Amino acid sequence: MENASDPRDEVLEKYRRGIVQVYTGNGKGKTTAAFGQALRAAGQGLNVCIIQFMKGRKYGEYIAAERLAPNLTVHLSGLDSFVMRDNPAPLDIELAGRGLELAREAISSGKYDMVILDEMNVTLDFKLLPLDAVIELIKTKPPRLDLVLTGRYAPAEIIELADTVTEMREIKHHYNAGIKDRAGIEY
């Protein structure tokens, strides 16, 4: 016998509200938390788009997403080099703008249930994008879309708009003991 669907499911789904989450702070794990959220959503059959700002290298989470989650799409929107905070290169600004356009397209496409803007807070802090453009993106997202923003230095305006904000706080880091970064931990 087939399982009959509960008529309440359709009503509940109709009123489902997408949430805005922010992972910020000086501690390690913001991108990792966002990818964990993406993996959880993908595991439930949801379609997820991640746009990685200020990143031009395929880190481990990107590679895993390609291998493991066909309903998880990742776009890189940056260079594989550090951005100069007080003097970003014109190309860094241009790539951030392209990432914002990708975000607008993903958010408005109806194709995705969740969109993650990785390192968006740092992108704003480095003034690669105008804050008002990202606020507008949040305010005009489809009501059912879940939106996640990561990165240090989350602006107060973004925190105010968010439904859930998690601050990662560094207590101790292996770099301070001279232990270098390595594959599988930092990238």
C-alpha positions as CSV (number, residue, x, y, z in Angstrom):
1,M,0.0,0.0,0.0
2,E,1.4,3.4,-0.9
3,N,1.8,6.0,1.7
4,A,-1.0,8.6,1.4
5,S,0.3,12.1,1.6
6,D,-0.9,14.1,4.6
7,P,-2.9,17.1,3.3
8,R,-1.3,19.2,6.0
9,D,2.1,18.8,4.3
10,E,0.9,20.9,1.3
11,V,-0.5,23.6,3.6
12,L,2.6,23.7,5.7
13,E,4.8,23.9,2.6
14,K,2.8,26.8,1.3
15,Y,3.6,28.8,4.4
16,R,7.2,27.8,4.7
17,R,9.4,30.8,5.2
18,G,13.0,30.9,4.1
19,I,15.4,32.1,6.7
20,V,18.5,34.3,6.5
21,Q,21.5,32.9,8.4
22,V,24.9,34.6,9.1
23,Y,28.1,32.8,10.1
24,T,30.6,35.4,11.3
25,G,33.4,36.1,13.8
26,N,37.1,35.7,14.0
27,G,37.1,31.9,14.6
28,K,37.6,29.1,12.2
29,G,34.7,27.3,10.6
30,K,32.3,29.7,8.9
31,T,32.6,28.3,5.4
32,T,32.7,24.8,6.8
33,A,29.4,25.5,8.7
34,A,27.8,26.9,5.5
35,F,28.9,23.8,3.5
36,G,27.6,21.6,6.3
37,Q,24.2,23.4,6.0
38,A,24.4,23.0,2.2
39,L,25.1,19.3,2.5
40,R,22.2,18.9,5.0
41,A,19.9,20.6,2.5
42,A,21.2,18.7,-0.5
43,G,20.7,15.5,1.5
44,Q,17.0,16.4,1.9
45,G,16.7,16.8,-1.9
46,L,16.9,20.6,-1.9
47,N,18.9,22.5,-4.6
48,V,21.7,24.7,-3.3
49,C,23.9,27.3,-5.0
50,I,27.1,28.5,-3.3
51,I,28.9,31.5,-4.6
52,Q,32.4,31.8,-3.1
53,F,33.5,35.5,-3.1
54,M,37.2,36.3,-2.9
55,K,38.1,32.7,-3.6
56,G,39.6,31.4,-6.9
57,R,40.8,28.0,-5.8
58,K,38.9,24.8,-5.5
59,Y,39.1,24.1,-1.8
60,G,38.3,20.7,-0.4
61,E,34.6,21.5,0.2
62,Y,34.2,22.6,-3.4
63,I,35.8,19.3,-4.6
64,A,33.6,17.3,-2.3
65,A,30.5,19.1,-3.5
66,E,31.4,18.2,-7.1
67,R,31.8,14.5,-6.2
68,L,29.0,14.0,-3.7
69,A,26.1,16.3,-4.3
70,P,24.7,16.7,-7.8
71,N,22.1,19.2,-6.5
72,L,24.8,21.5,-5.1
73,T,26.3,24.0,-7.4
74,V,29.4,26.0,-6.5
75,H,30.8,29.1,-8.3
76,L,34.1,30.8,-7.6
77,S,34.1,34.5,-7.8
78,G,37.6,35.7,-6.9
79,L,41.3,35.1,-7.5
80,D,43.6,32.5,-5.9
81,S,45.4,35.3,-4.0
82,F,44.8,37.6,-1.1
83,V,42.9,40.8,-1.6
84,M,44.5,44.0,-0.4
85,R,42.1,45.4,2.2
86,D,42.8,49.1,1.7
87,N,43.8,48.8,-2.0
88,P,41.9,46.1,-3.8
89,A,42.8,45.5,-7.4
90,P,40.2,46.5,-10.0
91,L,39.9,42.8,-10.9
92,D,39.0,41.9,-7.3
93,I,36.2,44.5,-7.5
94,E,35.1,43.3,-10.9
95,L,35.0,39.6,-9.8
96,A,33.0,40.6,-6.7
97,G,30.5,42.3,-9.0
98,R,30.3,39.2,-11.2
99,G,29.6,37.2,-8.0
100,L,26.8,39.6,-7.0
101,E,25.3,39.1,-10.5
102,L,25.5,35.3,-10.1
103,A,23.8,35.7,-6.7
104,R,21.0,37.8,-8.1
105,E,20.5,35.2,-10.9
106,A,20.5,32.3,-8.5
107,I,18.2,33.9,-6.1
108,S,15.6,35.0,-8.7
109,S,15.9,31.8,-10.9
110,G,13.5,29.7,-8.8
111,K,15.9,26.8,-9.4
112,Y,17.4,26.9,-5.8
113,D,16.0,26.4,-2.4
114,M,19.1,27.7,-0.7
115,V,21.8,30.2,-1.8
116,I,25.0,30.6,0.2
117,L,27.1,33.8,-0.3
118,D,30.4,32.6,1.1
119,E,32.8,35.4,2.4
120,M,30.2,38.0,1.6
121,N,30.8,39.8,4.9
122,V,34.5,40.2,4.1
123,T,33.7,41.3,0.6
124,L,31.6,44.1,2.1
125,D,34.2,45.0,4.7
126,F,36.9,45.3,2.0
127,K,34.4,47.5,0.1
128,L,34.4,45.3,-3.0
129,L,30.6,45.6,-3.1
130,P,28.2,48.3,-1.8
131,L,26.3,47.3,1.4
132,D,23.0,48.6,0.0
133,A,23.2,46.2,-2.9
134,V,23.4,43.2,-0.6
135,I,20.7,44.6,1.8
136,E,18.5,44.9,-1.3
137,L,19.3,41.3,-2.2
138,I,18.3,40.1,1.2
139,K,15.1,42.2,1.4
140,T,13.9,41.1,-2.1
141,K,14.7,37.4,-2.0
142,P,11.8,35.1,-2.6
143,P,10.0,34.4,0.6
144,R,10.7,30.6,0.6
145,L,14.4,30.9,-0.3
146,D,17.0,30.2,2.5
147,L,20.0,32.6,2.3
148,V,23.3,32.1,4.1
149,L,26.0,34.7,4.4
150,T,29.5,33.9,5.8
151,G,32.6,35.8,6.7
152,R,34.2,37.9,9.4
153,Y,33.0,41.4,10.0
154,A,29.3,41.0,9.4
155,P,27.8,44.5,9.2
156,A,25.3,45.4,11.8
157,E,22.7,46.0,9.1
158,I,23.1,42.4,7.9
159,I,22.9,41.0,11.4
160,E,19.7,43.0,12.0
161,L,18.1,41.5,8.9
162,A,19.2,37.9,9.7
163,D,17.0,35.4,11.4
164,T,19.9,33.4,12.8
165,V,23.4,34.7,13.5
166,T,26.2,32.5,14.7
167,E,29.5,34.0,15.8
168,M,32.6,31.8,15.6
169,R,35.1,33.1,18.2
170,E,38.7,32.1,18.2
171,I,39.9,30.8,21.6
172,K,43.0,29.0,20.4
173,H,44.4,28.4,16.9
174,H,47.2,26.0,15.8
175,Y,48.8,28.7,13.6
176,N,49.9,30.4,16.9
177,A,51.9,27.2,17.7
178,G,53.6,27.3,14.4
179,I,51.6,24.6,12.8
180,K,51.1,25.4,9.1
181,D,47.9,25.1,7.1
182,R,47.3,21.9,5.3
183,A,44.9,20.1,2.9
184,G,41.8,18.8,4.6
185,I,42.0,21.4,7.5
186,E,42.3,24.8,6.0
187,Y,41.6,24.1,2.3
